[in-house]
Every structure is written in structure tokens, then in C-alpha cells.
Amino acid sequence: MLDGQVVLVTGGTGSFGQKFVELVLRDFRPKKLIVFSRDELKQHEMRKRFSDQTPGSSLRYFIGDVRDVDRLRRAMHGVDIVVHAAALKQVPACEYNPFEAVLTNINGAKNVIDAAIDCGVKRVLALSSDKAVNPVNLYGATKLCSEKLFVQSNAYAGREGTRFACARYGNVVGSRGSVIPIFLEQRRTGRITVTDPSMTRFWLTLEQGVRFVLNCLEEMHGGEIFVPKIPSMSIVDLCQAVAPECEVEYIGIRPGEKVHEVLVSEDEARNTLELDDKFVILPAHPWWKMENWSAGKPVPKGFRYASDTNPQRLSRETLQELVGTVDEVPVSA
């Protein structure tokens, strides 16, 4: 689907962005692949990582911030597909810097939408998070607001305009700020800290996340929130898999943290369809055509897709295999 297309990824120097670029360059032949980010050092390091690319490579680097709509318009000129991955995603940082979280995660989403419509981009897929469901922290609230913006912006774009959709998934093994790299660092001291022993989380790898996004880009009609079927694991089992020899200290749940995460809520179940590998949450708007996903099966009334009741569990052995991929994540991600 990406062959011959001009593709732009915001937040392109982050964990997701770098894996996205790696897989797209490996599996597709885009006319141009644009990395849009605000950090020149990370772009420099990324150039070195992909230094085997020839001078005629499709890869381009564009310094800019999603807070700057004029810069986004310039970057999106002639672009066919946008993947919006730029965000402030650290929960404590968003709590301490709430205005900054709003400016990037909400205003930045609006700017991406405006620029995409103005430049005639064909498809935009925005990355979301399980924390957007029934949010208890500011990061989750900003991602919920972002989802609403992207879904409803299909009405702004009109019948033949830009199509917008979202991909919502759980924790990524080894991503920047995730708990696994923290546990691996703490393991050296012989003691790891856990907030609540009953906690559970959804997990997937960076590559699984990128491939899910690529599939959603191909299948989207506009207005969907895509949710992959992924395994869950308790934090206790996670500790045993990552640092079985370490002492565990329970420090209490942190502000803005949930014991369990939810990817599809009971209220969203009314508009949710189940497929073999994912759930598709449809927009509750009159412009939406239900026949777009006629192959999907409606979920039962009161359905809830949560990490504590998820029937798909991640075994310790599988996680130990996945943890080996953490070392592959670039330091600058």
C-alpha cells in the first residue's frame, strides 16, 4: 500500500517512529518517507543508524513541532499518508507540566488535522493509548480528546476529503519510559520496586505495534478506532520473568495510575465490532456507513476488554523472549 506513496511520520525519532521507518524501508518502496520531529540530535543519530541508505534514498528529515501548524503545512505538502506518533506520553511529566501536555497532545492533534485537510493528505492514522479509556490522569485525558478530534474530523474533511482513524493499544515492550527497561536497570541492584501486586497490563512489541498500524492504514475507511487483540500479564509475573532473583519492594500505587487497563469500555461496546485479530470501534455519527465493516461481529452488551479479564495471557517464557528485543531499541528512542 505504501509503494510509490509519500509518507510522513510525526514523532519519527521516537521508539515507534524508528521501528516504523525500519519496517517501511525494508518492506515497501515509498516515493518519499519523511521523519518529522523537533530534536535535531535524534535526527542526527537516526541518520547514522540508517547510514546505509544511498544518496537517492526516499528517507527525508524535517525539523518541526506539531505545535506549529505552518510548519506542518509545509511538511505535508504533497504527502499522501500521515502517521501521527508525536506526543508527550510520560504520565508524571504530563501531570507536572499540564499545559505542555495539552499544547502537544491536543493542540498538536488539531494542527495535524488542519494541515492534513489543507494539504489534501489521503489518510491519517493517529496513535492512541489504553490510558485514553476512562482516563484517570492528564495524559489519558489528552489522548481521549485527541481520539475525539481525529474521529470527528472526518466530517470536517467532507465526503471525498482526508480520512482519519486511530490505533489504540497497550504498553510496548522496551519503549521509552516503560517499566521493563526500569526493571532491567533495577535488577543490577538486586531489588525492584512495584506499585501494586495485583496490577495487570496489556503488552505488545514495537514491531507488532508498527505492523498493526500498517494494517490499519490499509483497512481504514475513516472514523474507526482500531484495537488489537494482545495478551495481558500481571506485574508479579512480569517481575518473575524479568528479575526472578531480585527482592520486590511494594511502594504503593502512584497518582494517575490504574490497577488494570481497559482497551474497550462498556460504553464503547455499543459501537464495537469484533474481528479475528482486533476490535473496531465505530463512530456514533450519522455520516458513518455501517457496511464498511459488514464482516465484523457486534460484541455482547456490556462487553469490556480489560487487562485483568483478558483471556489471552502472556507467559513468562514468551515475555523473556520478548525482553531480548529491548536491547534492540535505539538509545535515542
Summary of the structure (lengths in Angstrom):
residues: 333
radius of gyration: 19.6
end to end distance: 26.2
largest distance: 58.7
contacts: 1112
relative contact order: 0.13
helix: 40%
strand: 21%
